[in-house]
């Protein structure tokens, strides 16, 4: 659907799930082959998950720490998607 809207053969998010699956096995090159942004997004996601766990375990203020971190992750992911879409066009 996205590729049809953008008028490209392959959308920027194609291969992200496959790339994440490769990353969980430590296959960086296969993840990059599936989608060049998959390793970057995986690392950002993993750091976010660790940060979330730390906030929860340490009893830190969720709104003060978690919401800005989640917004940063979303901004990074969206920025990557825009760059990837521009590269495909």
N, C-alpha and C positions, 0 to 999 in steps of 0.2 A: 504494500500500500504506500509506504513512504517513498520508495523508489519511483513509483508511478507519479506521485505528487511532485517530486523533485525533477522528474524527467531524466533520471540516471538509471543505469543498469543495476547498480547495487547501492543500497542505502548505507549511510554511515554507521548504523548500528548492526548491520548484518555481520554475524560471526562473533558478537560479543559473548553470547552464552557459551559457544564452543571455546572461545578464548579463555573464559573464566574456568571452564572445565579443565583445560590444559594447564592453567596456572595453578590449580589446586594440586596437580601432580608434579609441578615444578618444571613443566615443559615450556620455557619462555619462547623458544623459537617457533614452536607449533602454535602457541597463543598469538604471537605476532603475525604468523601467516594467516590465521583465521580472521583477525582484525588488528591492524597496527596499534590501535588504542587500547586493546584489551589489557595488556600488562599494566599500562598507566592507570586505567580505571580500576583494575584489581587492587593495585597497591593503595590507591586512594580509598577504596572501599574497605580494605583490610585495616588501614590506619583508623578509619572512622569506626569500625567495629571494636577495635581495641580501646579507642577513646570512650566509646559508649559504655563498654564494660567497666572501665576505670571510673567513670562518672557514677555509675550505679553502685559499684563496690565501695567506693569511698564516700558515698552519700552526699556528693556534691549537688549544688543547686542545678537541677536539670535545665531550667529556662536560661540561666546565665551562661552555661557552658555547652550544652548539647545543641540547642537551636542554632547558634552561630556556626558550629562545626557542621551540622547538616546542611545549612545554607551554603557553606564553602564547598562541600562535596557536590551539591547540585550545580553550583556555578561552574566548577571545574568540568563536570560531566557535560554540561550544556555548551561550554566553550569548546571542548573537544569536538562535540557533535557538529557545531557550526563550522569549525575548521575542516573537519572531514567532509562535510557536505560541500564546502567550497572547493575542496580538492577534487571531488568527484564530478563537479559541474563542468 
